[in-house]
């Protein structure tokens, strides 16, 4: 018992020492975190500034769609698709946290993204998921993924899966059906939609081994990405999936403009 108590004290002392040497900082504003703020890795001020979205949006015009059917049909623009988004890209705190994950190689940022955006959004406004639903992360080109150390869309897909699977009697899998075959210029460096669409054109193909695990006409694909801004990347991914027989496709982004 005494040994256990000593270990506990030692652990607390080490934790305090690390806090002094490497103080925990907010993933958004970089302010020092108080002890009660550390579980979310975001300060209280930034946390309160985060606002959630609640619904589906037409990928073509951005109109909010209050409800949708199990086939993910877009009745607003029939040739397009719907997008589910957790929060708004113009929220500074939300955007900074996403950028920490995407551009600063701070893998730990997935924790506040999950606890402050993904989990509460899916709790308030669940996806219409069932046993035929499959999560498909937008892939990175292999070189970029190796340099970053991870694909942020895969981390987001895992968080979505874990959140949904806790509340269902079925398990939603994540499959790498898409692969990136072109090392394109970052979309953030291109300002207009036409050039973005051209940059991303024909950059995806399907992973036949993974795709063959599904019946294309029955599978309900939830295409996962970090942000939805111009929509060019997700639109190209949807096009590739449709060319390979997948018809029921819903986009999912943590943030949208």
C-alpha positions as CSV (number, residue, x, y, z in Angstrom):
1,X,0.0,0.0,0.0
2,X,2.8,2.4,0.9
3,X,4.7,1.5,-2.3
4,X,1.5,2.3,-4.3
5,X,1.1,5.6,-2.5
6,X,4.8,6.5,-3.2
7,X,4.3,5.7,-6.9
8,X,1.3,8.0,-7.0
9,X,3.2,10.8,-5.4
10,X,6.1,10.3,-7.8
11,X,3.8,10.3,-10.7
12,X,2.2,13.6,-9.6
13,X,5.6,15.2,-9.0
14,X,6.8,14.1,-12.5
15,X,3.6,15.5,-14.0
16,X,4.1,18.8,-12.2
17,X,7.8,19.0,-13.3
18,X,6.8,18.3,-16.9
19,X,4.2,21.0,-16.7
20,X,6.8,23.5,-15.5
21,X,9.3,22.5,-18.2
22,X,6.8,21.9,-21.0
23,X,3.7,23.8,-20.1
24,X,0.5,22.5,-21.8
25,X,-0.8,25.0,-24.4
26,X,-4.2,25.5,-26.0
27,X,-4.3,23.9,-29.4
28,X,-6.0,27.0,-30.7
29,X,-4.6,30.2,-29.1
30,X,-1.5,28.6,-27.5
31,X,-2.3,30.0,-24.1
32,X,-1.2,28.1,-21.0
33,X,-3.8,25.6,-19.9
34,X,-5.1,25.5,-16.4
35,X,-5.4,22.0,-14.9
36,X,-9.1,21.8,-15.4
37,X,-8.7,22.7,-19.1
38,X,-6.2,20.0,-19.9
39,X,-8.6,17.1,-20.7
40,X,-9.8,18.9,-23.8
41,X,-6.3,20.4,-24.6
42,X,-8.2,23.7,-25.4
43,X,-8.7,26.7,-23.1
44,X,-12.1,27.6,-21.8
45,X,-12.3,30.8,-23.9
46,X,-11.6,28.9,-27.1
47,X,-13.9,26.0,-26.1
48,X,-16.8,28.4,-25.6
49,X,-16.2,30.0,-29.0
50,X,-16.8,26.7,-30.9
51,X,-20.2,26.5,-32.5
52,X,-21.7,23.3,-33.9
53,X,-23.7,22.8,-37.1
54,X,-26.7,20.5,-37.1
55,X,-27.6,19.0,-40.4
56,X,-26.8,18.1,-43.9
57,X,-25.8,20.5,-46.7
58,X,-26.0,20.4,-50.5
59,X,-22.5,20.1,-51.9
60,X,-23.6,22.1,-54.9
61,X,-25.2,25.2,-53.4
62,X,-24.5,24.9,-49.6
63,X,-28.2,24.9,-48.7
64,X,-29.0,23.2,-45.4
65,X,-31.1,20.1,-45.8
66,X,-33.0,19.4,-42.6
67,X,-33.5,15.7,-43.2
68,X,-32.5,13.0,-45.6
69,X,-33.4,9.4,-46.5
70,X,-31.4,6.2,-45.9
71,X,-30.1,6.3,-49.5
72,X,-28.3,9.6,-49.0
73,X,-30.3,11.2,-51.8
74,X,-29.7,14.9,-52.6
75,X,-33.1,16.3,-53.6
76,X,-31.7,19.8,-53.8
77,X,-29.3,19.1,-56.7
78,X,-29.9,15.6,-57.9
79,X,-26.5,15.3,-59.6
80,X,-24.6,16.3,-56.5
81,X,-24.3,14.8,-53.0
82,X,-24.9,15.8,-49.4
83,X,-22.3,16.8,-46.8
84,X,-22.6,16.4,-43.0
85,X,-20.4,18.9,-41.1
86,X,-19.7,19.2,-37.4
87,X,-18.7,22.8,-37.2
88,X,-17.9,26.0,-39.1
89,X,-14.5,26.7,-40.8
90,X,-14.8,30.4,-40.0
91,X,-14.7,29.6,-36.3
92,X,-11.1,30.6,-35.4
93,X,-10.7,28.1,-32.6
94,X,-12.1,25.2,-34.7
95,X,-10.0,26.1,-37.7
96,X,-6.8,26.4,-35.6
97,X,-7.3,23.0,-34.0
98,X,-7.8,21.4,-37.4
99,X,-4.7,23.2,-38.8
100,X,-2.7,21.8,-35.8
101,X,-3.6,18.3,-36.9
102,X,-3.2,19.0,-40.7
103,X,-0.2,21.3,-41.0
104,X,1.7,21.2,-37.7
105,X,2.0,17.4,-37.4
106,X,0.3,17.5,-33.9
107,X,-1.5,14.2,-33.9
108,X,-2.8,14.8,-30.4
109,X,-5.1,17.5,-31.9
110,X,-7.5,14.6,-32.8
111,X,-8.5,14.5,-29.1
112,X,-10.1,18.0,-29.0
113,X,-11.5,17.5,-32.5
114,X,-13.2,14.4,-31.2
115,X,-14.4,15.7,-27.8
116,X,-15.4,19.2,-28.9
117,X,-16.7,18.7,-32.5
118,X,-17.2,15.1,-33.7
119,X,-18.8,13.6,-30.6
120,X,-21.2,16.4,-29.6
121,X,-22.3,16.9,-33.3
122,X,-23.0,13.2,-33.8
123,X,-24.8,13.0,-30.5
124,X,-27.0,16.0,-31.3
125,X,-27.6,15.1,-34.9
126,X,-26.8,11.5,-35.6
127,X,-25.9,10.1,-39.0
128,X,-28.5,7.8,-40.6
129,X,-26.1,4.8,-40.3
130,X,-27.0,1.1,-40.5
131,X,-25.2,-2.2,-41.0
132,X,-24.5,-1.3,-44.7
133,X,-22.7,1.9,-43.8
134,X,-18.9,2.1,-44.5
135,X,-16.5,5.0,-43.7
136,X,-14.1,5.8,-46.4
137,X,-11.3,8.4,-45.6
138,X,-10.0,10.7,-48.3
139,X,-6.5,9.4,-49.0
140,X,-3.2,11.3,-49.0
141,X,-0.5,10.7,-51.6
142,X,1.8,8.2,-50.0
143,X,4.8,10.5,-49.9
144,X,2.8,13.2,-48.1
145,X,1.4,10.7,-45.6
146,X,4.9,9.4,-44.8
147,X,6.2,12.9,-44.3
148,X,3.3,13.8,-42.0
149,X,3.3,10.4,-40.2
150,X,-0.4,9.9,-40.6
151,X,-3.5,10.6,-42.7
152,X,-5.7,13.0,-40.7
153,X,-8.8,11.8,-42.5
154,X,-8.1,8.2,-41.2
155,X,-7.9,9.6,-37.6
156,X,-11.2,11.4,-38.1
157,X,-12.8,8.3,-39.5
158,X,-11.7,6.3,-36.5
159,X,-13.2,8.9,-34.2
160,X,-16.5,8.9,-36.1
161,X,-16.6,5.1,-36.1
162,X,-15.9,4.9,-32.3
163,X,-18.6,7.5,-31.6
164,X,-21.2,5.8,-33.7
165,X,-20.3,2.2,-32.7
166,X,-20.8,3.0,-29.0
167,X,-24.5,3.6,-29.6
168,X,-25.4,0.9,-32.1
169,X,-25.8,-2.9,-32.1
170,X,-23.7,-3.1,-35.3
171,X,-20.2,-2.0,-36.1
172,X,-19.4,0.4,-38.8
173,X,-16.1,-0.5,-40.6
174,X,-13.5,1.9,-42.1
175,X,-12.2,0.8,-45.5
176,X,-9.5,2.3,-47.6
177,X,-11.4,2.0,-50.9
178,X,-9.8,5.0,-52.4
179,X,-6.1,5.6,-53.1
180,X,-4.3,8.7,-54.3
181,X,-2.4,8.2,-57.5
182,X,-1.2,11.7,-58.2
183,X,1.0,14.0,-56.0
184,X,-1.0,17.2,-56.5
185,X,-0.3,20.7,-55.4
186,X,-1.9,21.6,-52.1
187,X,-5.5,22.9,-52.7
188,X,-4.7,25.7,-50.2
189,X,-2.3,27.2,-52.7
190,X,-5.0,27.5,-55.4
191,X,-7.7,30.1,-54.9
192,X,-10.5,29.5,-57.5
193,X,-12.7,26.5,-57.9
194,X,-12.0,25.8,-61.6
195,X,-8.2,25.6,-60.9
196,X,-8.8,23.4,-57.8
197,X,-11.0,21.0,-59.8
198,X,-8.3,20.8,-62.5
199,X,-5.6,20.2,-60.0
200,X,-7.4,17.3,-58.3
201,X,-8.8,15.8,-61.6
202,X,-8.2,12.0,-61.9
203,X,-6.0,11.9,-58.8
204,X,-8.0,9.0,-57.2
205,X,-8.5,5.4,-58.1
206,X,-10.1,2.5,-56.2
207,X,-8.4,-0.1,-54.2
208,X,-9.9,-3.2,-55.8
209,X,-9.2,-5.5,-52.9
210,X,-11.0,-3.3,-50.4
211,X,-13.8,-2.4,-52.8
212,X,-14.5,-6.0,-53.5
213,X,-15.4,-6.5,-49.9
214,X,-18.6,-4.6,-50.6
215,X,-21.7,-4.9,-52.8
216,X,-21.4,-1.5,-54.6
217,X,-25.2,-1.2,-55.2
218,X,-26.0,-1.7,-51.5
219,X,-23.1,-0.1,-49.6
220,X,-23.7,3.3,-48.0
221,X,-20.4,5.2,-48.2
222,X,-19.6,8.0,-45.8
223,X,-16.7,9.8,-47.3
224,X,-14.5,11.4,-44.6
225,X,-12.4,14.5,-44.8
226,X,-11.2,17.2,-42.4
227,X,-12.7,20.3,-44.2
228,X,-15.1,21.1,-46.9
229,X,-14.3,24.4,-48.5
230,X,-14.6,24.6,-52.3
231,X,-15.7,20.9,-52.4
232,X,-13.4,20.1,-55.3
233,X,-11.5,17.3,-53.5
234,X,-14.6,15.5,-52.2
235,X,-16.4,16.0,-55.5
236,X,-13.6,14.3,-57.4
237,X,-13.6,11.4,-54.8
238,X,-17.4,11.0,-55.2
239,X,-16.9,10.9,-59.0
240,X,-14.4,8.1,-58.7
241,X,-16.6,6.1,-56.4
242,X,-19.6,6.5,-58.7
243,X,-17.6,5.3,-61.7
244,X,-16.9,2.1,-59.8
245,X,-20.6,1.5,-59.0
246,X,-21.1,3.1,-55.7
247,X,-24.3,5.2,-55.7
248,X,-25.2,5.9,-52.1
249,X,-22.5,8.4,-51.0
250,X,-22.6,11.0,-48.2
251,X,-19.7,13.5,-47.5
252,X,-18.6,14.0,-43.9
253,X,-16.3,16.9,-42.9
254,X,-15.3,18.2,-39.5
255,X,-15.6,21.8,-40.7
256,X,-17.3,23.5,-43.7
257,X,-17.3,27.0,-45.0
